Amino acid sequence: MAECHPVGFRWVMAAKERGATIIHVDPRFTRTSAVASMHVPIRAGTDIVFLGALISHVIKTESYFKEYVLAYTNASTLVTEEYKDTEDLDGLFSGWQEGKGQYETNSWSYEGSGTSGMHESHRVPESHAGRAADLEAEKVKAHAKDATLQHPRCVFQVLKRHFQRYTPEMVEECCGISREQFDKVTDALCRNSGRERTTTFCYAVGWTQHSAGVQFIRACSILQLLLGNVGRPGSGILALRGHATIQGSTDIPTLFNLLPGYIPMPAARTDTSLEKYVDNYTARSGWWTETPKYIVSLLKAWYGDAATADNGFCFAHLPRLTGDHSHMTTVVNMADGEVKGYFVMGENAVVGSPHTGLQRKGLRNLEWLVVRDFPMVETAEFWKDSPEHERGEVRAEDIATEVFFFPAATHTEKDGSFTQTQRIVQWHHSAIEPRGDCRSELHFTYHLGKRLKELYAGSADPKDRPIQDLVWDYPVHGEIEEPRAEAVLAEINGYTVADRKPVSSFTELQKDGSTVCGCWIYSGIYAGGINRAANRAPATDPNDPYHYGHNWGFAWPANRRILYNRASADPEGRPWSERKRLVWWDEAKQQWTGYDEPDFIKSRPPGYRAADDAQGLATISGDDPFLLQPDGKGWLFAPTGLQEGPLPTHYEPLESIVQNPLYGQQCNPVRFEYDRSDNQLARPFADPRFPYILTTYRLTEQHTSGAMSRWLSWLAELQPAMFCEISPELAEERGLQNGDWATISTARAEIEARVLVTERVRPIKLGRRWAHQIGLPYHWGNRGLVVGDSANELIAFSADPNVTIQESKAMTGDIRPGRRERRKVVAKQRVNNPDEALRDLPVAQKRPVGKHHVYGPLSRQGDQT
Amino acid sequence: MANGFFTDTSLCIGCKACEVACKQWNQLPDDGYHFTGMSYDNTLHLGASTWRHVSFIERPVALNGQDAGAFSWLMSSDVCKHCARAGCLENCPTGAIIRTEFGSVYVQPDICNGCGYCVAGCPFGVIDRSPDDGRAWKCTLCYDRQKDGMHPACAKACPTESIKFGEVEELKRVAKDRVEKLHQQGVTEAYLYGEDARSQPGTAGLNAFFLLLDRPEVYNLPPDPEVPTLKGSKSWISAGLAAIGVTALAFVSVVLGNRSEKESS
C-alpha cells in the first residue's frame, strides 16, 4: 500500500502513530513492510490457505463475534441435502459438469429455496442485481435455519468442515509462513476484533490477479463477517484501486457486461424485452426489488422523449451480449482477424496488459486503431518498433493497421471527477486550457457522438435508430467547444422529467418514465442543483460534528461513508459498544440516526419482521443490515453468484512449483485458459524448465505502463531501468551479480532486466524444500526517457472465471545471467504437454478447452488494477 | 525566529514525493538515468540538481518494535541543514550566500561567481556546483514559497508528515515528544540529530534536523560535523604565530650566519 497508494497510506501511518498494529502479508519486503509492525512473507498465490487457516482458527477457538454472526450472517441457514463439499470430492463441489467445464449450481442453494441454476442471463457475477435475482427469493424468507448452529447442514458447520484442513501446519507447508508467525497474526487479529475493537483489511491486485482471485476476497469477507468486522467503524475490506478513478470506471462501467450502477447488460437470447429483462434481474426480496426504477430511469436518460412506456422505453436500442467480450477474448479475436477496429484510451496495452506479444499480434491484425494518450506510447507505435521487429519476425512495411493518435488533455486541463477507493467522488476543476490538439475524453466522446448523429440523421434504416434517438445535447463552452462536465453530472444524478428538477436521492426514482437517472448509485450527488462532489470541507472542519468528512466530496450511495452501517448496532438497534458507536435506532424519533448516513430504511424499526407475502422493500426486516442481499444477511456461504463454488478453496496457480497439497484438484476447475500455440503454459507444477516463482508489481516512482511517468525526467530518473529483485541465495545459485543483466523466461517469452540482489526477497521454506520468488516491476517499454522490457511479455492469457482477470501475480519461470537473444527464433510449434493431465483430477480434465468464449459462461472483464 | 524542517525518518515510506515536488517547484534537471543497484536509490546524494534526496538503507538488523526477522529497511529524506552556523555562508567570499529573514541559508544565484569555496565549507557535502554554469546550488527552504506564505514544496507533498515544516523552536518540541513516544512504543533507538548547539556544537545546531533510527554514518551523515570556519580564529592565530616563529627563525639564522661568517673570516 505504501508502494502504490502512498497518499492513502498516510492514514495507515496516522493509525500506527496512535498505536495500531500494521501487519503486512506480501511475498516481498516492500516499503509497506518497512514501516509495518510485522511482515509476513508468503508464497505468491496461496492466500486462501492463509485466510482459510485464520477462518478455521477463529471457528475452532470460538473467537468469532457470536451475536453478530448469528444475527447478521447466514451462519444458521441450512444448505440443501444435495450439496457436497470439496472435502467430499477432493477439491470439487457438487454439480460439476464434465462436458461443460462448469458447475450446475442448484445444490449450492439454501434448503427450501433454489437458484435458477444455469440461467445464462443471471450469470453476471459482479452484477449485484443479477446475483440477487438468482435466488428464488419467495422462499428465501422461509428457508430453514438452526439458531444453535449445530445442524450438520447449517452454513456454520459446512464452513467449519470446509476449512478443517486449513491448519497452521498447512500454512507452514503451503505458504511458507512459520507457525510462530501465524500465531502472532491470529493473536493480533482476534485480540483486535469483537465488540470493542475492529480490524480492517486492505488489498489490491495482489489478491485479484489470480486464477481464483475473487475467492481470495471472498475468504477475507468470511473472516471479517465472523469477527464482526463489517459495517462498523474501523472495519471492512478496502479494495485499493489502482488509478485515480478505477472505482468510477466500474460504477459507470467501462466493462462490457454492466450498465451504470451494477445493472447487467442485457443478454441477446434471454433479455429480449424490457419485461423479460426486468423479470430476470428483479429480486423477489431485498433492495434489488427496485431494479425496474433504475433501468427505466437510465433508458430515459439515454433516449429522452423517444423512450416511452409503449416502446419499452427504447430497451431494444441497448446493445446485447452474445458472448464474452472481455479484454483478453477480444484481443485473441483480434489476433485471429475477427476484429476490425479498436479504441485504446488512456491505456498502454502493449506494456501494461498481459502477454504483450499477443497484444501486439492483435493490433497487427486490425484495420484501424485509435490511441488517446499523452505521449506517443508503445501502443501507438507498435507497428514501428517492437521485440518482434528486433527479432526480425515482422517488418513495419508489412503491417496494414491504420493508427490514429489523439493527444489527451491532463486532469488539470479538464473538469471532471475521480471516484476513489472509499467511493468518494471528488470533483476537479480545469486550471488551464489544454494545449494544441489535446482534448479531454469528454470532448472527444461528445464530438464523436455529434458527428455520428449527423452521419445517421437522414437514415431510414431501423438499425440506426439508437443513434438517432440518443439524447446528446450537453452544452459546450469556450473556443474548443468543451462540453460542460457538470451537465453530465446532473444527468447522472437524475431529475424529474416534468420540471427537470434534480432528484435528491435514488429513492425518488420511478419506473413509469417520470424520472431520469444516469447512474442510480450516484443519485444525490447533484441534489438541489449543487455539485456535491466539489465539496471541500475536511473531516477536521468544525462544522463536521462527527469528523467522518461528510462535506468532503460525495460518497455513493447517499453520501454514506461506511456501507452496511446498520450492522454497527445490535439487532435491537443499540450500538454494539460505546467505543464503536456509529448508527443506532432512536426510539423517541422512531428512526435510525447516528454519525453516518444510516445504510437502512430510515423509519424501519429493528423489531419489524417481513411477512411471508411482503413485496418490494417491505421484504427487508429490521435486523437485515445487508439489505442488498435477498435474505438481508452477510454471506459466509454464497449460494449463488460465483463460478467456482460457494466457499473459497485453494487451487494452485496455473503454473506452480508444487502440487496442490490440499486436494487432488490442482487448478481452479472453472478457470479460463486460452489454449493457443501463441499462449503456452508451463507444466502445472514442478516443470524442470521453470523452477522459480515469478510475481509482478508496481513501484511508487513509476505509474502502471509508464505513459504518465517514463516521459517525465523527475520520475524517470528515480527508477530508470527494468530490474528484477532476487534474494542473495538465488543470485548465488544462478551466478547473478547485482547491477548486471539477467534474462527471465516463461513458457511465453523472455525479457532482460538489471539485477537487484536484496535481502528484501527471501527464499521461503515449503516443508522441507526452499523456494525462490523473483520480483518483477512492469513499467518499462521501448519508448520514453527510460526504456526496458515489459514484465507483461511473460504473462499468459488466462482468466478468473468470475471477472476474467489474468493471473499475473503468480507464475513459474527461469532466470539466467546475461541479456536476451535478439535473433529470430524459429516459430514455436504447439507442444502438446504430456503432463497437461496433472493440472486436474480426471473428472476435470475432460473440461473443454479452446476459444473459451464458445463454452464459457458470460463473464465480466476484470479491471486490471 | 527561524523556520526549518524536522524530518522524522520513522515516518518515511520512501515515496520520493519530496524529491519530485522539489524538482518540479524549482524546475531542476534530472541527474541522468543511472540504475545504481543500490536498493531503490538511483539519485545517490544531494547535489546541484537534487535538493531533497531519499536514501534507502537495507540493514541486516531488526528494528525494535518490528517483527520482520533480522532485517529492516530505513528510509530518510536528506536536505540542506540550514545550519545555525553555516560553513558555506561563512566561506563565501562574494556575499552570495546570505541568511534570510526566515533563518534559512540562501544562495543568491545572481551574485554567486562559482568559486566553489562553499563546497569545501559544508561539512555535510550538501552544496554543489552545477556542471553547466559552475554556480553553487542547494535547497532554498523554498524562499519564494515562504515569501508567499506557503510551505516548502517537499513538506507540502510528504504524504505521511515525515517532513514537518515550521518554526524551529516549535519543531524541537514536537520532535522531543515524538522521540519520547517512540521510546514508549519500544523503538528505543530513536534519537534526534542536530536539534541544537549542545548536541552538535560543530554547527551550532541545525534548522533542518532529523529523527534517526541508527548511527548517523548509516544515513551518510557525519557523526560530528564541524564547519571549518569554527576553528578559523584559532587557525589564524596559529598560522600567525607560526609565521612570526618562522620569520624570527629566519632572522636569527641570518644574524647568526652573518656572525659566524665574520668569525670565520
Interface residues (C-beta under 8 A of the other chain):
Chain A: A2 P6 V7 F9 R10 M13 E17 G19 F29 R31 T32 S33 A34 V35 A36 S37 M38 H39 Q181 K184 L699 T700 E701 S713 W714 L715 A716 E717 L718 Q719 P720 A721 F723 N738 G739 R754 V755 L756 V757 T758 E759 R760 R762 L785 V786
Chain B: S10 L11 I13 G14 C15 K16 A17 E19 V20 K23 Q24 P29 D30 D31 G32 Y33 H34 F35 T36 G37 S39 Y40 N42 T43 E58 P60 G65 Q66 D67 A68 G69 F71 S72 W73 L74 M75 P159 T160 E161 K181 Q185
